[in-house]
Amino acid sequence: MGSQLDLFEYANSVRSLTYSEFRKCLEDILSHRPDSLSNTQFQENKRDLAVSFFSPNGSSRSLWIVPGTKKHKLEIKYSYYMLIDSLIEKRDSVKRLSNGRVALPFADLNELNTYTPIILDIYDYCEREAKGRLFDCCHRYLECSDAKECTHPDRDFSLCCSYRRMLKQGIIFYGKNRTID
């Protein structure tokens, strides 16, 4: 009986990983962005590895890696679910934690790597925010409202538009498809 329980516990546990292993994995993910390591701070805490992007003193956290015994967690600010494209589609499938974050579980570093698009989108958003490139909407707001999506031909420019994110969520302020009174 004892060996069956041990086998069950082993099957439901994850390999213990060190903060340096988590950090190396995140550094590898971030290597897709030039100068990302000079714009990233890591803080090892008792409970987690906190990561800050474009925060010179590391005071504004962007994400956290929380080691666990059954699953590790990538925790991110809940507010990113309204801002980050790769997360908007998932916003109904996650629960907000009491600390104002959401947790994305992973068992090992390979599974953490599946979150690469999310991590890079958060990094990119923090970069645009830090450089003051975010804005509410441009001169195409009526055209975008009628099309129910951003119509601006410059993708980099459109990524800075917060109204584009509202359109993706079905919130339309203007035009024939207006959903807000």
PyMOL commands that place a pseudoatom at each C-alpha (Angstrom):
pseudoatom trace, name=CA, resn=MET, resi=1, chain=A, elem=C, hetatm=0, pos=[0.000, 0.000, 0.000]
pseudoatom trace, name=CA, resn=GLY, resi=2, chain=A, elem=C, hetatm=0, pos=[2.810, 2.399, 0.886]
pseudoatom trace, name=CA, resn=SER, resi=3, chain=A, elem=C, hetatm=0, pos=[4.508, 2.007, -2.489]
pseudoatom trace, name=CA, resn=GLN, resi=4, chain=A, elem=C, hetatm=0, pos=[1.245, 2.800, -4.311]
pseudoatom trace, name=CA, resn=LEU, resi=5, chain=A, elem=C, hetatm=0, pos=[0.895, 6.014, -2.294]
pseudoatom trace, name=CA, resn=ASP, resi=6, chain=A, elem=C, hetatm=0, pos=[4.523, 6.962, -2.982]
pseudoatom trace, name=CA, resn=LEU, resi=7, chain=A, elem=C, hetatm=0, pos=[3.996, 6.369, -6.707]
pseudoatom trace, name=CA, resn=PHE, resi=8, chain=A, elem=C, hetatm=0, pos=[0.805, 8.495, -6.640]
pseudoatom trace, name=CA, resn=GLU, resi=9, chain=A, elem=C, hetatm=0, pos=[2.588, 11.327, -4.820]
pseudoatom trace, name=CA, resn=TYR, resi=10, chain=A, elem=C, hetatm=0, pos=[5.482, 11.156, -7.306]
pseudoatom trace, name=CA, resn=ALA, resi=11, chain=A, elem=C, hetatm=0, pos=[3.128, 11.299, -10.298]
pseudoatom trace, name=CA, resn=ASN, resi=12, chain=A, elem=C, hetatm=0, pos=[1.392, 14.388, -8.860]
pseudoatom trace, name=CA, resn=SER, resi=13, chain=A, elem=C, hetatm=0, pos=[4.520, 16.291, -7.893]
pseudoatom trace, name=CA, resn=VAL, resi=14, chain=A, elem=C, hetatm=0, pos=[6.934, 18.373, -9.940]
pseudoatom trace, name=CA, resn=ARG, resi=15, chain=A, elem=C, hetatm=0, pos=[10.690, 18.439, -9.911]
pseudoatom trace, name=CA, resn=SER, resi=16, chain=A, elem=C, hetatm=0, pos=[11.999, 21.093, -7.591]
pseudoatom trace, name=CA, resn=LEU, resi=17, chain=A, elem=C, hetatm=0, pos=[13.588, 23.890, -9.608]
pseudoatom trace, name=CA, resn=THR, resi=18, chain=A, elem=C, hetatm=0, pos=[15.954, 26.581, -8.380]
pseudoatom trace, name=CA, resn=TYR, resi=19, chain=A, elem=C, hetatm=0, pos=[15.522, 30.300, -8.890]
pseudoatom trace, name=CA, resn=SER, resi=20, chain=A, elem=C, hetatm=0, pos=[18.607, 30.251, -11.111]
pseudoatom trace, name=CA, resn=GLU, resi=21, chain=A, elem=C, hetatm=0, pos=[16.923, 27.651, -13.385]
pseudoatom trace, name=CA, resn=PHE, resi=22, chain=A, elem=C, hetatm=0, pos=[13.773, 29.785, -13.611]
pseudoatom trace, name=CA, resn=ARG, resi=23, chain=A, elem=C, hetatm=0, pos=[15.865, 32.893, -14.251]
pseudoatom trace, name=CA, resn=LYS, resi=24, chain=A, elem=C, hetatm=0, pos=[17.919, 31.202, -16.996]
pseudoatom trace, name=CA, resn=CYS, resi=25, chain=A, elem=C, hetatm=0, pos=[14.707, 30.056, -18.714]
pseudoatom trace, name=CA, resn=LEU, resi=26, chain=A, elem=C, hetatm=0, pos=[13.260, 33.585, -18.569]
pseudoatom trace, name=CA, resn=GLU, resi=27, chain=A, elem=C, hetatm=0, pos=[16.522, 35.060, -19.864]
pseudoatom trace, name=CA, resn=ASP, resi=28, chain=A, elem=C, hetatm=0, pos=[16.389, 32.634, -22.798]
pseudoatom trace, name=CA, resn=ILE, resi=29, chain=A, elem=C, hetatm=0, pos=[12.786, 33.669, -23.537]
pseudoatom trace, name=CA, resn=LEU, resi=30, chain=A, elem=C, hetatm=0, pos=[13.667, 37.361, -23.306]
pseudoatom trace, name=CA, resn=SER, resi=31, chain=A, elem=C, hetatm=0, pos=[16.691, 36.948, -25.588]
pseudoatom trace, name=CA, resn=HIS, resi=32, chain=A, elem=C, hetatm=0, pos=[14.201, 37.386, -28.460]
pseudoatom trace, name=CA, resn=ARG, resi=33, chain=A, elem=C, hetatm=0, pos=[14.171, 41.123, -27.610]
pseudoatom trace, name=CA, resn=PRO, resi=34, chain=A, elem=C, hetatm=0, pos=[17.277, 43.297, -28.060]
pseudoatom trace, name=CA, resn=ASP, resi=35, chain=A, elem=C, hetatm=0, pos=[18.659, 44.754, -24.829]
pseudoatom trace, name=CA, resn=SER, resi=36, chain=A, elem=C, hetatm=0, pos=[15.995, 42.917, -22.808]
pseudoatom trace, name=CA, resn=LEU, resi=37, chain=A, elem=C, hetatm=0, pos=[18.369, 41.841, -20.071]
pseudoatom trace, name=CA, resn=SER, resi=38, chain=A, elem=C, hetatm=0, pos=[19.496, 45.409, -19.439]
pseudoatom trace, name=CA, resn=ASN, resi=39, chain=A, elem=C, hetatm=0, pos=[15.804, 46.353, -19.025]
pseudoatom trace, name=CA, resn=THR, resi=40, chain=A, elem=C, hetatm=0, pos=[14.938, 43.430, -16.732]
pseudoatom trace, name=CA, resn=GLN, resi=41, chain=A, elem=C, hetatm=0, pos=[15.468, 43.073, -13.008]
pseudoatom trace, name=CA, resn=PHE, resi=42, chain=A, elem=C, hetatm=0, pos=[15.121, 39.820, -11.051]
pseudoatom trace, name=CA, resn=GLN, resi=43, chain=A, elem=C, hetatm=0, pos=[14.431, 39.761, -7.319]
pseudoatom trace, name=CA, resn=GLU, resi=44, chain=A, elem=C, hetatm=0, pos=[14.633, 36.488, -5.397]
pseudoatom trace, name=CA, resn=ASN, resi=45, chain=A, elem=C, hetatm=0, pos=[12.132, 36.527, -2.540]
pseudoatom trace, name=CA, resn=LYS, resi=46, chain=A, elem=C, hetatm=0, pos=[11.227, 33.869, 0.001]
pseudoatom trace, name=CA, resn=ARG, resi=47, chain=A, elem=C, hetatm=0, pos=[8.018, 32.955, -1.875]
pseudoatom trace, name=CA, resn=ASP, resi=48, chain=A, elem=C, hetatm=0, pos=[8.831, 33.851, -5.492]
pseudoatom trace, name=CA, resn=LEU, resi=49, chain=A, elem=C, hetatm=0, pos=[11.138, 35.176, -8.163]
pseudoatom trace, name=CA, resn=ALA, resi=50, chain=A, elem=C, hetatm=0, pos=[9.844, 38.653, -9.028]
pseudoatom trace, name=CA, resn=VAL, resi=51, chain=A, elem=C, hetatm=0, pos=[10.585, 40.086, -12.472]
pseudoatom trace, name=CA, resn=SER, resi=52, chain=A, elem=C, hetatm=0, pos=[10.410, 43.763, -13.424]
pseudoatom trace, name=CA, resn=PHE, resi=53, chain=A, elem=C, hetatm=0, pos=[10.607, 45.179, -16.929]
pseudoatom trace, name=CA, resn=PHE, resi=54, chain=A, elem=C, hetatm=0, pos=[11.644, 48.805, -17.546]
pseudoatom trace, name=CA, resn=SER, resi=55, chain=A, elem=C, hetatm=0, pos=[11.632, 49.623, -13.839]
pseudoatom trace, name=CA, resn=PRO, resi=56, chain=A, elem=C, hetatm=0, pos=[15.095, 51.021, -13.019]
pseudoatom trace, name=CA, resn=ASN, resi=57, chain=A, elem=C, hetatm=0, pos=[14.853, 50.228, -9.307]
pseudoatom trace, name=CA, resn=GLY, resi=58, chain=A, elem=C, hetatm=0, pos=[12.763, 47.078, -9.792]
pseudoatom trace, name=CA, resn=SER, resi=59, chain=A, elem=C, hetatm=0, pos=[9.832, 48.473, -7.814]
pseudoatom trace, name=CA, resn=SER, resi=60, chain=A, elem=C, hetatm=0, pos=[7.185, 47.842, -10.485]
pseudoatom trace, name=CA, resn=ARG, resi=61, chain=A, elem=C, hetatm=0, pos=[6.806, 44.095, -10.843]
pseudoatom trace, name=CA, resn=SER, resi=62, chain=A, elem=C, hetatm=0, pos=[5.717, 42.650, -14.187]
pseudoatom trace, name=CA, resn=LEU, resi=63, chain=A, elem=C, hetatm=0, pos=[5.483, 38.955, -13.339]
pseudoatom trace, name=CA, resn=TRP, resi=64, chain=A, elem=C, hetatm=0, pos=[6.364, 36.395, -10.696]
pseudoatom trace, name=CA, resn=ILE, resi=65, chain=A, elem=C, hetatm=0, pos=[7.521, 32.777, -10.762]
pseudoatom trace, name=CA, resn=VAL, resi=66, chain=A, elem=C, hetatm=0, pos=[6.124, 30.913, -7.755]
pseudoatom trace, name=CA, resn=PRO, resi=67, chain=A, elem=C, hetatm=0, pos=[7.639, 27.466, -7.148]
pseudoatom trace, name=CA, resn=GLY, resi=68, chain=A, elem=C, hetatm=0, pos=[5.236, 24.756, -6.036]
pseudoatom trace, name=CA, resn=THR, resi=69, chain=A, elem=C, hetatm=0, pos=[5.129, 21.093, -5.111]
pseudoatom trace, name=CA, resn=LYS, resi=70, chain=A, elem=C, hetatm=0, pos=[2.336, 20.055, -7.495]
pseudoatom trace, name=CA, resn=LYS, resi=71, chain=A, elem=C, hetatm=0, pos=[2.647, 22.845, -10.082]
pseudoatom trace, name=CA, resn=HIS, resi=72, chain=A, elem=C, hetatm=0, pos=[4.761, 25.951, -10.398]
pseudoatom trace, name=CA, resn=LYS, resi=73, chain=A, elem=C, hetatm=0, pos=[2.978, 29.184, -11.300]
pseudoatom trace, name=CA, resn=LEU, resi=74, chain=A, elem=C, hetatm=0, pos=[3.661, 32.101, -13.582]
pseudoatom trace, name=CA, resn=GLU, resi=75, chain=A, elem=C, hetatm=0, pos=[1.735, 34.916, -11.914]
pseudoatom trace, name=CA, resn=ILE, resi=76, chain=A, elem=C, hetatm=0, pos=[0.927, 38.107, -13.772]
pseudoatom trace, name=CA, resn=LYS, resi=77, chain=A, elem=C, hetatm=0, pos=[-1.070, 41.225, -13.000]
pseudoatom trace, name=CA, resn=TYR, resi=78, chain=A, elem=C, hetatm=0, pos=[-4.769, 40.734, -13.645]
pseudoatom trace, name=CA, resn=SER, resi=79, chain=A, elem=C, hetatm=0, pos=[-4.866, 44.103, -15.430]
pseudoatom trace, name=CA, resn=TYR, resi=80, chain=A, elem=C, hetatm=0, pos=[-2.737, 42.622, -18.235]
pseudoatom trace, name=CA, resn=TYR, resi=81, chain=A, elem=C, hetatm=0, pos=[-5.755, 40.574, -19.273]
pseudoatom trace, name=CA, resn=MET, resi=82, chain=A, elem=C, hetatm=0, pos=[-7.343, 43.761, -20.549]
pseudoatom trace, name=CA, resn=LEU, resi=83, chain=A, elem=C, hetatm=0, pos=[-4.179, 44.999, -22.252]
pseudoatom trace, name=CA, resn=ILE, resi=84, chain=A, elem=C, hetatm=0, pos=[-2.173, 42.130, -23.709]
pseudoatom trace, name=CA, resn=ASP, resi=85, chain=A, elem=C, hetatm=0, pos=[-3.409, 40.572, -26.964]
pseudoatom trace, name=CA, resn=SER, resi=86, chain=A, elem=C, hetatm=0, pos=[-2.254, 37.038, -26.185]
pseudoatom trace, name=CA, resn=LEU, resi=87, chain=A, elem=C, hetatm=0, pos=[-4.228, 37.165, -22.929]
pseudoatom trace, name=CA, resn=ILE, resi=88, chain=A, elem=C, hetatm=0, pos=[-7.482, 38.845, -23.989]
pseudoatom trace, name=CA, resn=GLU, resi=89, chain=A, elem=C, hetatm=0, pos=[-8.866, 35.589, -25.359]
pseudoatom trace, name=CA, resn=LYS, resi=90, chain=A, elem=C, hetatm=0, pos=[-8.135, 33.841, -22.034]
pseudoatom trace, name=CA, resn=ARG, resi=91, chain=A, elem=C, hetatm=0, pos=[-9.659, 36.455, -19.731]
pseudoatom trace, name=CA, resn=ASP, resi=92, chain=A, elem=C, hetatm=0, pos=[-12.848, 34.476, -19.087]
pseudoatom trace, name=CA, resn=SER, resi=93, chain=A, elem=C, hetatm=0, pos=[-10.967, 31.276, -18.257]
pseudoatom trace, name=CA, resn=VAL, resi=94, chain=A, elem=C, hetatm=0, pos=[-8.866, 32.563, -15.359]
pseudoatom trace, name=CA, resn=LYS, resi=95, chain=A, elem=C, hetatm=0, pos=[-9.648, 33.419, -11.784]
pseudoatom trace, name=CA, resn=ARG, resi=96, chain=A, elem=C, hetatm=0, pos=[-8.325, 36.532, -10.142]
pseudoatom trace, name=CA, resn=LEU, resi=97, chain=A, elem=C, hetatm=0, pos=[-6.255, 35.744, -7.047]
pseudoatom trace, name=CA, resn=SER, resi=98, chain=A, elem=C, hetatm=0, pos=[-6.610, 37.692, -3.814]
pseudoatom trace, name=CA, resn=ASN, resi=99, chain=A, elem=C, hetatm=0, pos=[-3.257, 39.400, -4.522]
pseudoatom trace, name=CA, resn=GLY, resi=100, chain=A, elem=C, hetatm=0, pos=[-4.593, 40.965, -7.756]
pseudoatom trace, name=CA, resn=ARG, resi=101, chain=A, elem=C, hetatm=0, pos=[-2.832, 38.502, -10.027]
pseudoatom trace, name=CA, resn=VAL, resi=102, chain=A, elem=C, hetatm=0, pos=[-3.720, 35.469, -12.100]
pseudoatom trace, name=CA, resn=ALA, resi=103, chain=A, elem=C, hetatm=0, pos=[-1.747, 32.243, -12.088]
pseudoatom trace, name=CA, resn=LEU, resi=104, chain=A, elem=C, hetatm=0, pos=[-0.757, 30.239, -15.151]
pseudoatom trace, name=CA, resn=PRO, resi=105, chain=A, elem=C, hetatm=0, pos=[0.394, 26.776, -13.989]
pseudoatom trace, name=CA, resn=PHE, resi=106, chain=A, elem=C, hetatm=0, pos=[3.353, 24.846, -15.395]
pseudoatom trace, name=CA, resn=ALA, resi=107, chain=A, elem=C, hetatm=0, pos=[5.093, 21.618, -14.417]
pseudoatom trace, name=CA, resn=ASP, resi=108, chain=A, elem=C, hetatm=0, pos=[8.574, 22.168, -15.855]
pseudoatom trace, name=CA, resn=LEU, resi=109, chain=A, elem=C, hetatm=0, pos=[10.721, 24.581, -17.852]
pseudoatom trace, name=CA, resn=ASN, resi=110, chain=A, elem=C, hetatm=0, pos=[9.444, 23.200, -21.168]
pseudoatom trace, name=CA, resn=GLU, resi=111, chain=A, elem=C, hetatm=0, pos=[5.911, 24.075, -20.115]
pseudoatom trace, name=CA, resn=LEU, resi=112, chain=A, elem=C, hetatm=0, pos=[7.055, 27.519, -18.922]
pseudoatom trace, name=CA, resn=ASN, resi=113, chain=A, elem=C, hetatm=0, pos=[8.421, 28.025, -22.444]
pseudoatom trace, name=CA, resn=THR, resi=114, chain=A, elem=C, hetatm=0, pos=[4.889, 27.605, -23.828]
pseudoatom trace, name=CA, resn=TYR, resi=115, chain=A, elem=C, hetatm=0, pos=[4.136, 30.973, -22.207]
pseudoatom trace, name=CA, resn=THR, resi=116, chain=A, elem=C, hetatm=0, pos=[6.812, 32.698, -24.325]
pseudoatom trace, name=CA, resn=PRO, resi=117, chain=A, elem=C, hetatm=0, pos=[4.288, 34.750, -26.388]
pseudoatom trace, name=CA, resn=ILE, resi=118, chain=A, elem=C, hetatm=0, pos=[2.627, 36.002, -23.188]
pseudoatom trace, name=CA, resn=ILE, resi=119, chain=A, elem=C, hetatm=0, pos=[5.923, 36.895, -21.505]
pseudoatom trace, name=CA, resn=LEU, resi=120, chain=A, elem=C, hetatm=0, pos=[7.145, 38.725, -24.622]
pseudoatom trace, name=CA, resn=ASP, resi=121, chain=A, elem=C, hetatm=0, pos=[3.806, 40.551, -25.011]
pseudoatom trace, name=CA, resn=ILE, resi=122, chain=A, elem=C, hetatm=0, pos=[4.074, 41.737, -21.395]
pseudoatom trace, name=CA, resn=TYR, resi=123, chain=A, elem=C, hetatm=0, pos=[7.661, 42.852, -22.011]
pseudoatom trace, name=CA, resn=ASP, resi=124, chain=A, elem=C, hetatm=0, pos=[6.610, 44.722, -25.179]
pseudoatom trace, name=CA, resn=TYR, resi=125, chain=A, elem=C, hetatm=0, pos=[3.688, 46.395, -23.388]
pseudoatom trace, name=CA, resn=CYS, resi=126, chain=A, elem=C, hetatm=0, pos=[5.973, 47.524, -20.542]
pseudoatom trace, name=CA, resn=GLU, resi=127, chain=A, elem=C, hetatm=0, pos=[8.418, 48.924, -23.108]
pseudoatom trace, name=CA, resn=ARG, resi=128, chain=A, elem=C, hetatm=0, pos=[5.700, 50.934, -24.875]
pseudoatom trace, name=CA, resn=GLU, resi=129, chain=A, elem=C, hetatm=0, pos=[4.418, 52.182, -21.524]
pseudoatom trace, name=CA, resn=ALA, resi=130, chain=A, elem=C, hetatm=0, pos=[7.913, 53.140, -20.324]
pseudoatom trace, name=CA, resn=LYS, resi=131, chain=A, elem=C, hetatm=0, pos=[8.627, 55.042, -23.535]
pseudoatom trace, name=CA, resn=GLY, resi=132, chain=A, elem=C, hetatm=0, pos=[5.317, 56.954, -23.369]
pseudoatom trace, name=CA, resn=ARG, resi=133, chain=A, elem=C, hetatm=0, pos=[4.063, 55.513, -26.656]
pseudoatom trace, name=CA, resn=LEU, resi=134, chain=A, elem=C, hetatm=0, pos=[0.584, 54.438, -25.487]
pseudoatom trace, name=CA, resn=PHE, resi=135, chain=A, elem=C, hetatm=0, pos=[-2.467, 56.468, -26.541]
pseudoatom trace, name=CA, resn=ASP, resi=136, chain=A, elem=C, hetatm=0, pos=[-6.272, 56.110, -26.413]
pseudoatom trace, name=CA, resn=CYS, resi=137, chain=A, elem=C, hetatm=0, pos=[-7.164, 56.223, -30.128]
pseudoatom trace, name=CA, resn=CYS, resi=138, chain=A, elem=C, hetatm=0, pos=[-6.148, 57.856, -33.397]
pseudoatom trace, name=CA, resn=HIS, resi=139, chain=A, elem=C, hetatm=0, pos=[-7.976, 59.675, -36.198]
pseudoatom trace, name=CA, resn=ARG, resi=140, chain=A, elem=C, hetatm=0, pos=[-9.355, 56.346, -37.504]
pseudoatom trace, name=CA, resn=TYR, resi=141, chain=A, elem=C, hetatm=0, pos=[-11.594, 55.730, -34.465]
pseudoatom trace, name=CA, resn=LEU, resi=142, chain=A, elem=C, hetatm=0, pos=[-14.861, 55.837, -36.487]
pseudoatom trace, name=CA, resn=GLU, resi=143, chain=A, elem=C, hetatm=0, pos=[-13.526, 53.563, -39.210]
pseudoatom trace, name=CA, resn=CYS, resi=144, chain=A, elem=C, hetatm=0, pos=[-12.221, 51.146, -36.569]
pseudoatom trace, name=CA, resn=SER, resi=145, chain=A, elem=C, hetatm=0, pos=[-15.546, 51.225, -34.701]
pseudoatom trace, name=CA, resn=ASP, resi=146, chain=A, elem=C, hetatm=0, pos=[-17.494, 50.391, -37.849]
pseudoatom trace, name=CA, resn=ALA, resi=147, chain=A, elem=C, hetatm=0, pos=[-15.070, 47.560, -38.702]
pseudoatom trace, name=CA, resn=LYS, resi=148, chain=A, elem=C, hetatm=0, pos=[-15.085, 46.331, -35.061]
pseudoatom trace, name=CA, resn=GLU, resi=149, chain=A, elem=C, hetatm=0, pos=[-11.288, 46.164, -35.180]
pseudoatom trace, name=CA, resn=CYS, resi=150, chain=A, elem=C, hetatm=0, pos=[-8.270, 48.382, -35.662]
pseudoatom trace, name=CA, resn=THR, resi=151, chain=A, elem=C, hetatm=0, pos=[-7.856, 49.356, -39.310]
pseudoatom trace, name=CA, resn=HIS, resi=152, chain=A, elem=C, hetatm=0, pos=[-4.536, 51.180, -39.004]
pseudoatom trace, name=CA, resn=PRO, resi=153, chain=A, elem=C, hetatm=0, pos=[-2.055, 49.687, -41.510]
pseudoatom trace, name=CA, resn=ASP, resi=154, chain=A, elem=C, hetatm=0, pos=[0.984, 50.152, -39.224]
pseudoatom trace, name=CA, resn=ARG, resi=155, chain=A, elem=C, hetatm=0, pos=[0.916, 47.237, -36.764]
pseudoatom trace, name=CA, resn=ASP, resi=156, chain=A, elem=C, hetatm=0, pos=[3.549, 48.742, -34.442]
pseudoatom trace, name=CA, resn=PHE, resi=157, chain=A, elem=C, hetatm=0, pos=[1.540, 51.956, -34.245]
pseudoatom trace, name=CA, resn=SER, resi=158, chain=A, elem=C, hetatm=0, pos=[-1.724, 50.094, -33.647]
pseudoatom trace, name=CA, resn=LEU, resi=159, chain=A, elem=C, hetatm=0, pos=[-0.214, 48.103, -30.761]
pseudoatom trace, name=CA, resn=CYS, resi=160, chain=A, elem=C, hetatm=0, pos=[0.029, 51.366, -28.818]
pseudoatom trace, name=CA, resn=CYS, resi=161, chain=A, elem=C, hetatm=0, pos=[-3.705, 52.061, -29.153]
pseudoatom trace, name=CA, resn=SER, resi=162, chain=A, elem=C, hetatm=0, pos=[-5.808, 51.203, -26.107]
pseudoatom trace, name=CA, resn=TYR, resi=163, chain=A, elem=C, hetatm=0, pos=[-9.081, 51.529, -28.072]
pseudoatom trace, name=CA, resn=ARG, resi=164, chain=A, elem=C, hetatm=0, pos=[-7.956, 48.594, -30.244]
pseudoatom trace, name=CA, resn=ARG, resi=165, chain=A, elem=C, hetatm=0, pos=[-7.985, 46.447, -27.122]
pseudoatom trace, name=CA, resn=MET, resi=166, chain=A, elem=C, hetatm=0, pos=[-11.492, 47.581, -26.275]
pseudoatom trace, name=CA, resn=LEU, resi=167, chain=A, elem=C, hetatm=0, pos=[-12.652, 46.656, -29.781]
pseudoatom trace, name=CA, resn=LYS, resi=168, chain=A, elem=C, hetatm=0, pos=[-11.177, 43.157, -29.345]
pseudoatom trace, name=CA, resn=GLN, resi=169, chain=A, elem=C, hetatm=0, pos=[-13.343, 42.786, -26.250]
pseudoatom trace, name=CA, resn=GLY, resi=170, chain=A, elem=C, hetatm=0, pos=[-16.470, 43.943, -28.104]
pseudoatom trace, name=CA, resn=ILE, resi=171, chain=A, elem=C, hetatm=0, pos=[-16.569, 47.341, -26.404]
pseudoatom trace, name=CA, resn=ILE, resi=172, chain=A, elem=C, hetatm=0, pos=[-17.315, 49.945, -29.081]
pseudoatom trace, name=CA, resn=PHE, resi=173, chain=A, elem=C, hetatm=0, pos=[-17.741, 53.631, -28.219]
pseudoatom trace, name=CA, resn=TYR, resi=174, chain=A, elem=C, hetatm=0, pos=[-18.487, 55.104, -31.642]
pseudoatom trace, name=CA, resn=GLY, resi=175, chain=A, elem=C, hetatm=0, pos=[-20.195, 54.533, -34.990]
pseudoatom trace, name=CA, resn=LYS, resi=176, chain=A, elem=C, hetatm=0, pos=[-22.905, 52.190, -36.177]
pseudoatom trace, name=CA, resn=ASN, resi=177, chain=A, elem=C, hetatm=0, pos=[-21.744, 49.290, -33.976]
pseudoatom trace, name=CA, resn=ARG, resi=178, chain=A, elem=C, hetatm=0, pos=[-21.674, 51.303, -30.756]
pseudoatom trace, name=CA, resn=THR, resi=179, chain=A, elem=C, hetatm=0, pos=[-22.207, 49.095, -27.671]
pseudoatom trace, name=CA, resn=ILE, resi=180, chain=A, elem=C, hetatm=0, pos=[-21.745, 51.755, -24.976]
pseudoatom trace, name=CA, resn=ASP, resi=181, chain=A, elem=C, hetatm=0, pos=[-24.342, 54.447, -24.277]
for i in range(1, 181): cmd.bond("trace and resi %d" % i, "trace and resi %d" % (i + 1))
show_as sticks, trace
zoom trace
